[in-house]
């Protein structure tokens, strides 16, 4: 297929105007969607949320979306609600069958709705996050809905709701005890069968293109299929009249015999399909023009009525782009033209794509100047028009030029593309789009591409007339031009630069260009390429261009280039003399420079003792003074080699002007050998310090010792070595000492003042160690085996240690602990850990340098232990000791009695006691339990366990108090007690119900019970009536056996139900048990015989009606009845008994019994069930008869049932495709026989809608008799 071919519909021609011009979904006009080749509209992509605010964080669902997604969760929630609604309707139908209300169902559905609606928000399902007011409103609506349903309150929509419920559940129990579908009985389609359809044959007609579809030829569409509709006729000749739009001539087109035969076959197929003689045939049109039906003859050579307006088949519209220059600069006009060809007025849709972003536009009403069309005026009449009566020149295709001349304001790739062309008839030509799947490339004449380039910009950076460029004379530099663009600047694109130049000596006084102006140009290969300049003067940028796009010159655009003078250096020097000896100790040099700062001066230094070395001086200004002071004596030469400024670097000549020489002899000096700045010393300690001496010996050295404002000077003479050691006297006082060197003198005799000094720090006292006090005493009492920290006080100690303390325990049981032990203390306040009792003594103390002293009065500390706790039983008559020293016996008690004893405690309260309870029952295994309690006083009461019978042993194995918690004791203490079991009485079969009839006066039953304990027993029995009276007590004394049968006297029983419960039992030991109120019980029911009563007194019923009775007694009931010669049994869980009559026969209830009393009552209730009447029209078939107007047809009615028959039938319009049949008339008639014939001559469908015989009636006109019986039909 040609890539430029338009997409056409499945019918072989472009789509109708209704389809082509259908408005798209609501969206901005510039976003009109385009249909692809397959004709399927696709939704456009949603707009990007560029400025949309960030969504607020939402809470995640309770069930993660990774497990069940949000739509599935919503589906499950709605499905649960629908299931609950169905269940609710099922309960409502049960209530309707009972003809009453149910408070139980009402409360049940309130609870179910409450749980569902108030649990739904906690699941946090998306789109189902209901607010609290919404949930409350929904719950209230369902509460009212439950009240209306469960109490069977009549409302207007109750019948509709019941009908809706019956759609899903429409089954009831029939007399045969099977579930039957009620609708299949009440709406039995076999009762009324058959239809008679009478058709009045119409006159024939033909219609060309009734839907007024547009057609076009060309653009790949060579044939147009134009439909002709025929009604009730088979043509033998068809002629079309064609008007040629180009030649303004007429032509008659006659269908061939082959086409006529195809029309006949199409007519036969339409009859078989039941289309009532209406059919369609498509004519293939290959030439453009205006077509109308000219003549149509039927098989009788009679002209068939034809209704036809002109059908226009025109050339398909098309468009093309006139080729234009593809290279553009930013801000240029597009200067583009489109040629549109077709029947005006035309519409063209084109897209403009800028850097991949698509923008759609369209032009409407494209027509030549002075053009007019009747289609643009009022709507034409639908009467028959002939070509000779009309001028169709306006329908001739024409070419219209469309100019697109818009400013290109964005740089990048532009494309104008033609997407659609429309003509006035609605013919649409769509061209393929690149984004469509399997799309072919669009032809070149349908689009135009442009490359829009940014205009370059140029400026000078880092240079202007006030901040000129400075370079050495004759040197070349780069003109600092910066090239850029508003967007991203491509690096590999060349630019052409032009500038003006004026020499430095031709500039005006204001610094501008003078009379001499030269022009220069340069082609920059990339944006970083800059032109080279040498001549001094003013340079000004004039233009910049790139790819034929002129750019913009930004300020600053001028640069001044200067050639400064070369730098010069002038040197002046003088000697620096020694004030004592007069010798030279160095040179003072003055440096004067001319040039462009900063300066760098390089020189070399050489002497007799060392080779030449290079030195450099950096000078910011034009003058500088420096001092050349060597440390060692000798002859020094200075040669200045090079001078550099900001522009030049020049060598200095090897002349005496840049040469200096001096003979240096420095004075004597002395200094301490390197070491710590401060020396630490102890009291009474001497300190030695080494001093280095420089000069010509022998030396005389003076120094002084400074301490607390006092100075002591010392002197040493005749020192011949270069190192001298100063030894101080014993430092007997603590504090800060300063040893300072005062002066030195060598053989020259010059005394040189010195500044060297050294600090000596001497401790003011010796370290001391002593025990500190705890609560003001050097003695303490602790718990056995615990550790106590004996405080240490270390005085006279500076710093943070470590300090070593020697100590011992004078009373230790371990000989090693009585010897010396060592404690390393890290601070002045430390401790000695102690666990044993005894007297601890400090022996000695020292730090890392000095030994200390001990004070004998504070050198000892005593440690003692607290006594351990004890437990004993308090004296009591109920507790007796045994032969064992640690075992006691307590008096026996009954099971459940309250008992206890006291214990006496000694120690430091509070106490914590742990004991063990061992229970040994008469049968079974021994159980052991461990308990504990806390006591704040010296006595504690302990309750005894009497919950179960058996031998109890209480063994106290652990005791701790406020001080001791190690659970140690010498031997356990035991107390034993025997607990006797309580007697018990229970029913052999608890919960059993004993049933009695009211008439059985002699019937007596015993209630068996079982007793445990020591006989004889005493039992109390409680009898409580369901009527709500106070319970009565029946006492039974002196029961000698463990199995007994209770006989309740009749005076204690009443009609209905009563509950029997054992209240109390006592045995011979005096132990008794009271039974719980909610304990085991038995029931006695005293019944009367059940009864049954019919709800209606009539004896005749129809099939489909319900036979209902009310029951008296205790549900469930069993009803025995005879039907159709068979004996049957039915059960009813309520007091209502209802069955639907599914078939005719005699129905007789013979007896009834209820489950509660098991009493059966004989009855005799009979009903007669009659069959439903039925009718057939036309032997029960659907017969269709075609007659001409004025003819008649006989209609046969046949009846089954008991005469006389009353029936109603209707005449309706014959059904048409897409149309609903309507009732035209309704008639009523009576037949005393089983058949009847009537005649009809009017067109329509005849059918029976109601039938009635002597007993029953049936109707299809409504559902009014569904629940009221078939006899409710009235005429």
C-alpha angles and dihedrals in degrees: 000000000000109000090229094050113120122242112254132194128256091265093070097252136073117282126276121264089251088062100033095046097038107134115248122236117290108290139123115299092242090060099063107155121235122221115232125226094274089060093237116133113228124203113248120241113269116256114267110256094238097156099020113131117246110267118249113254112264130210116255119243119263089240106052115244089231088068100039119006122229099258091050091050090051090048091052092049092050091044091054090050092050091048091051090049091053091048089050091053090049090056090046092054089052089053091049090054089054092049093226145074134269125218089187093060090045093056091041094057093043088057094044093049091046093053093045100046098038092046094048096074091051089063088062092212110181112257089011097073094124120192122236094255091050093050091048091049093050091048092051091049091052090046091056090044090052091049092054093047104039095046092043093235109178114242131171093254096047093099092049091048091049090050090051091050091049089057090067099032118024106150130116137173113267129204088266088062093245128119109251131184107252094205091057089059100039094042102038106166091200091070093070115031138165139036135219114213119192119192123194105211112238130217118267125258141171129211129188117215097337093179090057095229115180120237134194137181129215134043090085095318107108100163131043119202109217115188126227117195119209124195122198094336141094108209123216095187132029126180129187127198115219125195113203108222095199099044097032089228136129128236132183114222116198123195115240125242090254091057091047089054090051089053090053092051090049089052091053092049092051091054090052090050091053096245092141096239099307114124142150136231126190118222117208109230117192102170127064118240144096114300131198136166107262103178138352121187124190128213090280091056088248119140111251120224110261129194114189140153121197115286112210119215105181135167110279114257118253140175140197138191120241109231114252137177108289099205115081137166126226110280095020121130119254093228093194130154132199125202113212120191126190144077107321144267087058133186125209127192116200134169129223114206119196115187092333096314112120123217119181124209135172140197121213133195095027105175139141121266113279093016120149132179131190089222089068092057131063119322112278123241118265092228121120111281126191125210093240089060094055137061107221098179089111089066092061114115116252138180120244123190118219119195122210109193109159132147116260102225099166126065122228137054118345126188131184111198131179111229108169141007123199130188129201093268093058097256107153127198113195120192122211118269122219093229093058117100114258090007117162122224113279115247116259094242090064098061143034125205125207131189108211112195129200117248110245125238128210134190140159117250128196095013138077137140090277094047103035129185113256121201135161116272111273093013125122126229138177121262100235099234120162117203120196148146133220090252130032110326113223109230099208098054119106122231130196116223128190129187145172122241131195121182116244094250093054098056120115123247089261091055097252129128115291132203094296110074126166126191126221136180136194135188110219112207091203138002092268094053113106132185120250120237132187111164116087115240144083120315120193125184114231107175146357126196138176128186092350091307114124113223138204129262112219127198133294091052101154131076129187117212119201135184108213123204121266116264124255133198132211120191129200123174142180134183123257105223128207109247093218107037098021093230122139113258098178149325131273109211127195115205121198118187136187118197142062113322142260100067132195119198119193122199140162128232123205134169142171093269102040136037122246119292130191123242131182131204123200115205124187098190138039096266134045138168121208134181120220104204115167118199097216128057119253147088116303130193124198121196118185107215113173141018122202131181132174091285111023139040111200130175118235118234120253093247133129088255089076097035127093131180134183141172109223130195112174122204126255121275143175135204139173120264111258113274141117115329090229127037119207118215140173127236115282091017128133121224126208122203129186120221125196116218126205126190138049111321156255092076134200112208126192125191139162139211115223120196128162092340095313122116127202116187125203134182138201124195137188095035108168102172125078093235124058127184119217113205117196126211121252109296101228097168125061125234142071118328125190121202108196129184107227106184147333131214128192132187092291088070094231113138111219120201114230131206100194118123140164130208122226119192115201122188113244095217142013124258115272129193130198140153116261123222129257111211088347095304136092091224131076140180119222140175114272115272093007123122125244125192111228106209119240123205114202114187134175089037124123124201127018102293147199095227124182117218122187118208143155142197109242094197101040118139088214111078091210091060090054088062124077116296127188130228119188108210119200097193141026091261108052136136144228114230114230131183103159124074117244143082116306118204131194111226105180145342137204140157129219093288112012136051118227140206134249127225107222093207093061100032098096135067128183123217123196136181130235117236119255124251126258136204130204137164116259112243113265138157090232092059118068127181123235133213089274114083095226101037128088136180125220127201119270120260137186123261111275096017118133114247139151147151141220132245128202118225131198126189137057110331141258097065130200116206127188122191140168127234115205116191119196112185124197089254129021135034128316117261125207126201129182121213137175139189141183125233127194097189137049093264132052132185116223120198118223123230111243099155093110133032121250143072115316124199120193112198119184106207106159135042129175134167137190091294107031123051101157094104095230124151136154101241136353120255117224133198122186130198135173118223116200117217122249118243117252137201126193140167115258089223108023116198093025117145119218112206124206133173121227092237095055098087096160096049112113127175130184124222109222118223133181123220129200126193136052114324142265099066135194116210132187118199124198121211115197122185121215090227087081100251121144113279119259124223122223114193126205115189132189102022106178100188135059093233119058139163117221116218110198112209115237093240088069093055128079136183110287129022130337132180124224118205133172106238107181141357130190131185136201095273090064092250114134137184129211113205121229118256090239094049129122116308140176126216135223118199120195110196141189121214116273125246138200130211130185117238092215128042096211119105101200121080136170130229107273095032123115122241109208135189136177120227130213119207140047117321138270100061133191116214119194118200144159122234128171091348095308129112112226138178127213133186127217123194093194137043090264124084117190134161133177118233106238098170137018122266145096116302118197128174110212106177146352135208135174128219096231099061100020085217115142123208124197118226138165114213116158132189132178120221117204126201122249119258117244137195136196126200119202091000090305094296135115105248122186119200125186115207137166120247111282097030125115136220129202117229119202121211119193123191136199124194138050114329143265098068125199116193139174124208134180139210114220136178114271112262117258127192109270093007130099119232115244128206111245100182141353124214134189126209142169129221126190092189133059093256140035136181126210131177127231134188103171123096117252147080116293119203139152116248101177139026132182134180132181095292112016142031137201132194138179095195096089148335097259093117099047098102101018101059131263094272091072091085110113131190 
